[in-house]
Amino acid sequence: MIKSLGLDKLEPTTLIPRKRIIEQGIPSSTFDRWVNDEQNPLPTIKVNRKVFVTQKDWNLYIEKHRR
């Protein structure tokens, strides 16, 4: 299944689980709002009911939306 999704090309360390982001102090409601934003959503990868964000996407999103 991982090969068919193209995830075999990603290093496992480049995927950040949603749980780790929330542990860093981002409220789950804020994370959900970022993911479901209609104009500029945070790209996610879903595998077996778990949500991941690539390190590159996370860094770009945070830099772009930093206040």
C-alpha positions, 0 to 999 in steps of 0.5 A: 500500500505504501508503494502505491501511494508514493510514500516509499520515497519519503524518509520516515523522519520527514513525517511529523505525526499530528500528535507530536505537533499537538504536544509542541503546544499547538492546540488541536482546534488550531491544527484542525482549522489549519488543515481545513482552511479553504484558501490555504490548507496545511497539506496532510497525509493520512495513513491508517487513520493517522494524520501526518505532515511532512517536515517541509510542508510544516516548515513552509506553513509556519514560516508563511503564517508566522505573525 
